[in-house]
């Protein structure tokens, strides 16, 4: 599938057709996924609809090289992890697919990103190599065309001053931050933001006590004078993200879809409103695997939006958007 057809998907029928085409391509060309599907007795012969597609457990990204191509990857994204733990590795053959995915998704949900000043408060991510979130934030900062766009490692005073200046100018601003750092900023200062979107990317990284989402967002709303806190749901193993513009309700771009699997029978899907494991179709993952069974719990709404309700108890804690309710 070329990128034009991928990012021009506009109907459910187009998504279904592209998804089944992607399944056939990855089954034929991805050794790990091919073997996994065969182990389940699934192949293009009996996978005739999207609901039948096998989803590769996300843990495979820790132990295998997941590639659907013979081309040499240009970039390697790695997950965060505690010292000595095994991290996920996402080999990215075409970084432009990632750039197109996040820029087009942000434009879909937020309009032209060049209209914003982009501020990134991501200390834990900046302190290591291979973060896909840093890659995205760096690209957005460089392409925002605003002189005050930039990263803020630990200088909360400078960030507060910048936010106040931008507010006085009436400048549309997007502040992307890891949860613990946003809490530090919200508790240190009492800001009243009218032109700023605050987007948390989850993760306390062991720096602070884990909070349920509602509690976290209430503290941030009070500290920043906002009605809603936005959220990003993304992970190392994906090239697309879902976004919440408030109340923890996430929506995906047209080339990405979430399904909920039965926790007792992972090959079966849950009906709308029932809690289960989150399966993700990310068609931007053309050169790795587009069908991933995450370790997150969630539920779907009738309009296709979804909520994240926590993690499976046996899984390791990672810094996506994983606050347990």
C-alpha positions, 0 to 999 in steps of 0.5 A: 500500500502506498502512503497516499492511499493509506492516509486518504482512507475515508470510509469503513469499507476502504479501511476494511479493504486496506486492512485485509490487503495489509494482512495478506502482505504481512503474512507473506513477508513477515517471518515472525507474523507468518509463523505466529498465524500458522501456529493459530491455523490462520492464513489468507485462506480462512481470514476473510474479514477484519475480525478474523485477523490474528493480533501479534502479542506486543511482547514479541517486540521484546524478543524478535525482530519484527520486519515485513521487508528485507530493507535495512531499517533507518531508525530504531525506536525503543521503549523505556524500561527499568534497569536490566529489563528487556525493552521493546524494539521497533525497527522503522524502515521508513521514518517518513511513514511515522512523520506523515502519520502523526502530522496528519493525525494532529492536523485532523484533531487540532488543525494546522500545527504551524499555527501552534507554539509547541512546548515539550516537557518530557524529561524522562524521555530526553534522558534516554535514546530511541524515544519515538515521542521525542522524535515526534516532538522534535519534528513538531518543534522544528516545523512549528515556525515559532521562535519559542517552540522547544524542549524544557528538561527541568527548567519549570521557571522558564517554562512558566514564563514562556507560557505566560508570555504566550498567553499574553500574546494570545498565541495558540500553544500545545504543551506536551508533557509526561505526567509527573513533570506536568504535575510538578509544573501544576503544583509549583505554579498557579497558571490560567491558560486560555490559549494552551492545550495541555496534552499528557502522555502518561507515565510517572516513571517511578518519580511519583505515586501512580494516580488514576486518570480522573485524579491526575486530570483534576489536579492538572485542570486546577493547576492550569485553569483548564476545563479539559486535559488532553491525552495521547495514546501511543507506544514504541511499537506503533507509528500512529497515535490516538488522541483524547480531547478530554474525559479520557475518551480517545479517538483514532485517525482513519488508518488506525482502529482499536478492537477489544478482545475477550480476556478469557479467549484472546481470539474472540472480540468483546462487544461494545461497552465490555472491558477487555484487552486492547487490540490495535490495527495500525496500517502505518506499521507497513514494514513491521506488524499492523496487528498488535495485541497490547497489554492494556485494558479498555472498552469501546463506545458505539461511535468507535471511541474508546477508553483505557482502563488499566493494564493486565496485572501480570504485565510490566508497567510502561510509560504509555497512558496506563493509569489504572482505574 
